[in-house]
Amino acid sequence: MAIDFTFSMKVFSSLFAIMNPIANIPVFLSLTEGMADGKKRAVAATTFIGVTIGCVISVTVGETILNVFGVSIEDFRLAGGLLVLLIALDMVHGSPSAQHTPQRREVGASGYDQDVAIFPLTTPLLVGPGTIATLVRALSVCQGDGNRQTSDGYDTGSNRGRNDGRKLDDNIQGFSSLARSVIDGSLNRYD
């Protein structure tokens, strides 16, 4: 069994761009601010283990889990994009995101979130919808399933008709229009 280095580099570069570990260094530093060096190393090790487990689960049973719930890869990516949009809108407005701000019951006696290694570092920052979708698609390409290529070169692993591609394009265009109107409406409030 020969290793396809071109495909391996495509998957690695996709995962590196989606996980973006360099940009997450400031997030890690801000979440572990005030912790002892040993505790920071423990958080980093727990995050590494969590990311590894999350990626292995995504590759091995990710498509099965999505199929059980009747969710396609495209639907999963769209839902993840909506979550990112909501977080971005909160950031534009200057209000803290409920997804990234721990509740009082989640903060330990020391005043720090005790589970920053799992949430938000492991998931959703490093192993989020983009990472899971990329891993599931890469596995479908390795297995040779499906007959449709997406714009980024990955096979979707589905045997759908041509109309599904048009439906997805229509959904994406509708989502883009909705996002533009929400952003325009949000920005008009501050004029």
Disulfide bonds with the S-S distance in Angstrom:
none
